[in-house]
Amino acid sequence: MKNHKHFLLLLLFCLLPVLAIAGPKGAPKPPIVFDDPQVEQDYQELAEELRCLVCQNQNLIDSNADLADDLRREVAKMLKQGKNKEQVTEFMVNRYGDFVLYNPPVKSTTWLLWGGPFVLMFVGVFVLLKKIRANKEESQTDSADLSDEEKQKLQDILKNQ
């Protein structure tokens, strides 16, 4: 009986995080409704072009983060107020920087963002080639350090195996 209680307590303790994550997070937010199909199309395009600042590898459409939901509602609000896509994009960039754009423009402030992966790749290849060359030179000098007598013994050992 005592073992069953310990088992149930352990099971409950293990399931608490799962229940906390899966549990309700409050009332669901109402869907965004548009009266104008053009505004809805602009909203869809903007939500695909803007990045979720929490997930960082998802656009606003794909993200389930609360911040992404807030940004979607902000975009919809501005479009419903009569702002065009460029104005909404400019507002988001001014507020959050170029990083909010899923495909940021190439300019002096984003060179590192665009060129960084290539620079890291070239540095990695350079370091790898240098390491291979150093290992090759080290192995050549190791065999050159042997005397003629040691080399002969080594040859004899290799022949006997």
C-alpha positions as CSV (number, residue, x, y, z in Angstrom):
1,M,0.0,0.0,0.0
2,K,2.8,2.4,0.9
3,N,4.6,1.7,-2.4
4,H,1.5,2.5,-4.3
5,K,1.2,5.9,-2.7
6,H,4.9,6.7,-3.5
7,F,4.3,5.6,-7.1
8,L,1.2,7.8,-7.4
9,L,3.0,10.7,-5.9
10,L,6.0,10.2,-8.3
11,L,3.7,9.9,-11.3
12,L,1.8,13.1,-10.3
13,F,5.1,14.9,-9.8
14,C,6.3,13.8,-13.3
15,L,3.0,14.8,-14.9
16,L,2.7,18.2,-13.4
17,P,4.9,20.0,-16.0
18,V,3.0,18.3,-18.8
19,L,-0.4,19.3,-17.3
20,A,0.9,22.9,-16.8
21,I,1.9,23.2,-20.5
22,A,-1.2,21.4,-21.9
23,G,-3.6,23.2,-19.6
24,P,-5.8,26.1,-20.7
25,K,-4.1,29.4,-21.0
26,G,-7.1,31.6,-20.6
27,A,-9.9,32.4,-23.0
28,P,-9.0,32.0,-26.7
29,K,-8.6,35.2,-28.6
30,P,-11.2,35.9,-31.2
31,P,-10.1,35.5,-34.8
32,I,-9.2,38.6,-36.8
33,V,-12.0,39.4,-39.2
34,F,-11.6,41.8,-42.2
35,D,-14.4,43.6,-44.1
36,D,-12.2,44.3,-47.1
37,P,-10.6,41.4,-49.1
38,Q,-7.7,43.6,-50.1
39,V,-6.9,44.5,-46.5
40,E,-7.1,40.8,-45.7
41,Q,-4.7,40.0,-48.5
42,D,-2.3,42.7,-47.4
43,Y,-2.5,41.3,-43.8
44,Q,-1.6,37.8,-45.1
45,E,1.3,39.0,-47.1
46,L,2.7,41.1,-44.2
47,A,2.2,38.3,-41.7
48,E,4.3,36.1,-44.0
49,E,7.0,38.8,-44.4
50,L,7.4,39.7,-40.8
51,R,9.4,37.5,-38.4
52,C,8.3,36.3,-35.0
53,L,10.7,38.0,-32.6
54,V,10.4,35.1,-30.1
55,C,10.7,32.1,-32.4
56,Q,13.2,33.9,-34.8
57,N,12.8,31.2,-37.4
58,Q,9.1,31.6,-38.1
59,N,7.0,34.2,-39.6
60,L,4.0,35.7,-37.9
61,I,1.6,33.2,-39.6
62,D,3.5,30.1,-38.5
63,S,4.2,31.2,-34.9
64,N,2.1,30.3,-31.9
65,A,3.9,32.7,-29.5
66,D,1.9,35.3,-27.6
67,L,4.1,38.1,-29.0
68,A,3.4,36.9,-32.6
69,D,-0.3,37.0,-31.8
70,D,0.1,40.6,-30.5
71,L,2.1,41.6,-33.6
72,R,-0.6,40.0,-35.9
73,R,-3.3,42.0,-34.1
74,E,-1.2,45.2,-34.4
75,V,-0.7,44.7,-38.1
76,A,-4.4,44.0,-38.6
77,K,-5.3,47.1,-36.5
78,M,-3.0,49.4,-38.6
79,L,-4.3,48.0,-41.9
80,K,-7.9,48.5,-40.7
81,Q,-7.0,52.1,-39.9
82,G,-6.1,52.7,-43.5
83,K,-2.3,52.3,-43.4
84,N,-0.7,50.5,-46.4
85,K,1.8,47.7,-46.3
86,E,4.8,50.0,-46.6
87,Q,3.7,52.1,-43.7
88,V,3.1,49.1,-41.5
89,T,6.4,47.6,-42.5
90,E,8.2,50.9,-41.8
91,F,6.5,51.1,-38.4
92,M,7.6,47.6,-37.5
93,V,11.2,48.2,-38.7
94,N,11.4,51.5,-36.8
95,R,10.1,49.8,-33.6
96,Y,11.9,46.4,-33.8
97,G,14.7,46.9,-36.3
98,D,15.5,45.1,-39.6
99,F,15.4,41.8,-37.8
100,V,11.6,41.8,-37.8
101,L,11.7,41.4,-41.6
102,Y,11.9,37.7,-42.5
103,N,14.1,38.7,-45.5
104,P,16.0,41.9,-44.3
105,P,17.4,44.2,-47.0
106,V,21.1,44.1,-47.7
107,K,22.6,47.4,-46.3
108,S,25.5,48.5,-44.1
109,T,23.7,47.6,-40.9
110,T,22.8,44.1,-42.1
111,W,26.0,43.1,-43.8
112,L,27.0,40.9,-40.9
113,L,23.6,39.2,-41.0
114,W,23.9,38.4,-44.7
115,G,27.7,37.8,-44.8
116,G,28.3,36.3,-41.4
117,P,27.5,32.7,-42.3
118,F,29.9,32.9,-45.3
119,V,32.7,34.5,-43.2
120,L,32.3,31.8,-40.6
121,M,32.4,29.1,-43.3
122,F,35.6,30.5,-44.8
123,V,37.2,30.8,-41.4
124,G,36.2,27.2,-40.6
125,V,37.6,25.9,-43.9
126,F,40.8,27.9,-43.4
127,V,41.3,26.6,-39.8
128,L,40.5,23.0,-41.0
129,L,43.1,23.2,-43.8
130,K,45.7,24.7,-41.5
131,K,45.0,21.9,-39.0
132,I,45.3,19.2,-41.6
133,R,48.5,20.8,-42.9
134,A,50.0,21.0,-39.4
135,N,49.1,17.3,-38.7
136,K,50.6,16.2,-42.0
137,E,53.9,18.1,-41.3
138,E,54.0,16.7,-37.7
139,S,53.6,13.1,-39.0
140,Q,56.4,13.7,-41.5
141,T,58.7,15.1,-38.9
142,D,57.9,12.3,-36.5
143,S,59.1,9.6,-38.9
144,A,62.2,11.7,-39.8
145,D,63.3,11.8,-36.2
146,L,64.0,8.1,-36.2
147,S,67.5,6.9,-36.6
148,D,68.5,4.5,-39.3
149,E,68.7,1.7,-36.8
150,E,65.2,2.5,-35.4
151,K,63.8,2.6,-38.9
152,Q,65.2,-0.8,-39.6
153,K,63.8,-2.3,-36.4
154,L,60.4,-0.8,-37.3
155,Q,60.6,-2.3,-40.8
156,D,61.5,-5.7,-39.3
157,I,58.5,-5.5,-36.8
158,L,56.1,-4.6,-39.7
159,K,57.4,-7.5,-41.8
160,N,56.9,-10.1,-39.0
161,Q,53.3,-9.2,-38.5
